[in-house]
Amino acid sequence: MEIKFNDFQKQYKSHHQKFDKAIKGVLNSGWYILGTQVADFEKKFAGYIGTKYAVGVANGLEALQIALLALNIGPGDEVITTSHTAAATALAIISVGAKPVFVDIDEYFHIDASQIEEKIHSNTKAIIPVHLYGQSVDLDKIMAICRKHQIHLIEDCAQAHGATYQNKKVGSFGIINCFSFYPTKNLGAFGDGGAITTDDKYLYDKILQLRNYGQKNRYEHEVYGLNSRLDEIQAAILLVQLEYLDRNNKTRQKLAAAYVKYLRQVKQIKLPAARKNSQSVFHLFVIEAESRDGLIEYLKSKGIATLIHYPIPVHRQPCFKEYNSYLPVLEDKIKVILSLPIHPFLTKREVKYICENIKNFYKSL
Ligand SMILES: Cc1ncc(COP(=O)(O)O)c(C=O)c1O
């Protein structure tokens, strides 16, 4: 048996007629940038998340960059975030000239809200928590800190499309919230894509300018902007994908429950903890495993792909060396974390096969 970490061919084949029609529709329309598909997707995505506005952008990194620019965050400012994330979260902060300040993680692998306040100074302008692995961060505590210190909350929702906190979708809590539609994401394009959500009309108008060269009207540039437009073909694909997002998230939740059922008794493994009042959409299923590196090799020999998210934390990457921090919990966790395959085209039978092999590995030690 060969079990891939993701299966994009199966994804395309599952609804290929709809995808083909969507793509051909754009090709036939002769309108490729900022047309009806992007406008339609923005409306539907805002409706899905529960915000007044959504703006399609080129990718998740630029969604975060534009969010920071829209809030006038730049040189001399500090932004608090986590080091246990895709490098893009911190790259966005650096790209606007601000300084990333890293906080250690909690048992859910998220920014530890109880350690945030000690890192707040007069030049702290925002917190970017990341709803890592598909589960919401401790939004109650983080929102209270933001209110108390009058700093902005920017949610990084790149891994949590459809996840909820207190029955409300993530991406509707911060002043500006950012999504990626990289193909592996729960809502994935067939290329790059991203979106920003907000309820604030002033910021919405500013974000529209920033993604399109800073133009207010055509050829009138009010601010320095980027070229960060979601294109019509990706928007048409995302409109199809959005129809299946809830169904796919449910499948991920069922597969996660199957993993829990089969692995509950394995004492060498710690299963992912569920945060109270939140519903994960299991972008990733991450266990903590004894003899992790041996397990990876064993599973590989049985045709099972696994990954580590992330093997080197952001603060220890060479390009971030001036922001190196003391984050002992994270340093410990990265030695044992392991992401097992979980995607909407994986079957329960395959999950069972993966779990049997995990058990066999520990029996063989
Ligand atoms: C948590 C997080 N933030 C930001 C990003 C950046 O998104 P993109 O790859 O679309 O730039 C990603 C995706 O890799 C991510 O996982």
The ligand as an SDF file (V2000), in Angstrom:
LIG
                    3D

 16 16  0  0  0  0  0  0  0  0999 V2000
    0.4000   29.3150    9.3070 C   0  0  0  0  0  0  0  0  0  0  0  0
    0.7120   29.8240    7.9360 C   0  0  0  0  0  0  0  0  0  0  0  0
    0.8030   31.1410    7.7300 N   0  0  0  0  0  0  0  0  0  0  0  0
    1.0730   31.6430    6.5040 C   0  0  0  0  0  0  0  0  0  0  0  0
    1.2630   30.8080    5.4310 C   0  0  0  0  0  0  0  0  0  0  0  0
    1.6450   31.4040    4.1170 C   0  0  0  0  0  0  0  0  0  0  0  0
    0.7670   31.1200    3.0900 O   0  0  0  0  0  0  0  0  0  0  0  0
    1.2700   31.0830    1.5580 P   0  0  0  0  0  0  0  0  0  0  0  0
    2.0470   29.8380    1.3690 O   0  0  0  0  0  0  0  0  0  0  0  0
   -0.0040   31.1030    0.7730 O   0  0  0  0  0  0  0  0  0  0  0  0
    2.0760   32.3190    1.3440 O   0  0  0  0  0  0  0  0  0  0  0  0
    1.1320   29.4290    5.5930 C   0  0  0  0  0  0  0  0  0  0  0  0
    1.2730   28.4930    4.4540 C   0  0  0  0  0  0  0  0  0  0  0  0
    2.2840   27.9520    4.1700 O   0  0  0  0  0  0  0  0  0  0  0  0
    0.8720   28.9090    6.8770 C   0  0  0  0  0  0  0  0  0  0  0  0
    0.7610   27.5960    7.1010 O   0  0  0  0  0  0  0  0  0  0  0  0
  1  2  1  0
  2  3  1  0
  2 15  2  0
  3  4  2  0
  4  5  1  0
  5  6  1  0
  5 12  2  0
  6  7  1  0
  7  8  1  0
  8  9  2  0
  8 10  1  0
  8 11  1  0
 12 13  1  0
 12 15  1  0
 13 14  2  0
 15 16  1  0
M  END
$$$$
